[in-house]
């Protein structure tokens, strides 16, 4: 029996939502330059960078292993600084989960901003762990990007 799950992580940031939205949507090469120990490449396979329907592969190191996550950009909302990535290849869906979607959303909170990662996933059974380690990884990636000098 498949088990649906949802995991949400919040990171308070100093930069504005449009900066993060732009980094993940249009300038992933900047992410590679800022955090080369975590993210190694973002390859464009189909479509135009940052456009709904385009297919990309993130090359990254997580838990001391080099990994690849092939994704299709399912939705973009400029106004709400939101991007929806549906994972279509790589260890997350090839080895662990039946399906996996990653949503990045940045919104104002008080005097600052908060970056929210949402994972929506389906586990084939209870032996598959919740993706808390990946959530920690992406929250730490946002902190690293936020701590980096102004763009």
N, C-alpha and C positions, 0 to 999 in steps of 0.2 A: 504494500500500500504506500503510495507516494505521500510525502508530508510537505505541505507548503509552509514556508517560513518567511519572516521579514525581520531585518535587523537594521537599526538606524543608529548612526553615529553623528555627533555634533562637534564642531571645532569652532571656537570663537577666533575670528581673524581681524587683522587691522586693515587689510586691503579691501577694496570694494569688490562687489560681486562681478562687475564687468571684467575686472582683471582676471579673476579665476576662470570665469566663463570663457574668455578669450584664450587663455592658456590651454585649457583642456579641449577647446573646440578648434581653434585655428593655429595655435603655436605650440604643439606638443614638443617640438624640437627645443623650445626654451626650457621645458620641464626636464628634458634630458640633460641640458647644460647645467641646470641648477642642482639636480640630484642624480648625477651619473652613477652613484653607487646603488640607487634604487631603480631608476628607469633608464633603459639603455637605448630604446628606439620606439618610434611610433610610425609604423609603416602604413601607407595608404594603398589599399588593394583595388578598390572600385570607387567610382564617383569622385566628388570634389571634397577636399578637406573641410570638415565641419558641417557638411550638408546632410540632411536627413536622407537615409538610404545608403550613405557611403559606408564602406567596409574598411576597418583599420585593424592592425595588430599592435598591441602594446608588448614590448619586450622588457621584462623586469626581473629583479631578483627579490624573492620573498622566501623567508625561512631558509636562507643560505642556498637556495636553488634558483637557477635561471628558468624563467617560465615565460609563456606566451599566452596572451588572451586575445583571441580574434573576436571583434565586436562589430555590430552594425549600429549606426546612430539611428535610433528609432524615433526620437522626438527632440525638438529644441524649442525653448521658449526664451527669447532674448530678454523680454521684459522682466521675467522672474529669474533670470540667470540659471536656467535649468537645462540639463542635457540628460537624455536617457540612452544608455548603452545596453543593448541586448547582446549577451555573450553567446557566440555561435561556434566557437572552437577554442581549443586549449584545455589545460588540465581541469579547469573548473567544470566544464560540461562534458569533456571526454572521459574523465575519470571519476568525478565526484557527484555532480548534481544533474538532475534531469533538465533543468533550465535555470538560468541565472540572469538577472537584470540588475544593472548598477545605475543609480540615479544620483547626479550631483546637482545640488540646488543651493544657491547663496541668497540670503535675505538679510535685511536690516534687523538688528536686535539692540535696543537701547541706543547707545552712542556708537556702537560698532556694527559688525556683521557676523553672521554665523554661516559656516559651510556645513551642509547636511549631506551625508552619504546615506542612501537607502539601498539595501539589498533586498530584492524579492527573488526567492529561489524555491526550488522543489527538490527535496532529498528523496532518493529512491527508498531509503529505509532509515531506521534510527541509528544505524552504525555510522552514518556519515555525520561528521561534526558540524555544528553551526560555524559559519565563516567568521568567527570573532577575530582570528589572527589576521585575516585579510582586511577586516574593518580597521583594526589597530594600525596596520600598514598604511592604508589610505588616509587615515586621520593624521598619522605622523608625516606622511607626504605633504599634506596640506599645511601642516605646521612648518615644515622645512621651506615650502614655497613662500609662505607668508613671512617668514623670518628673513628671506632673501631681500636684497636691496630693492628699492623702488624701480618700477619699469617705466 
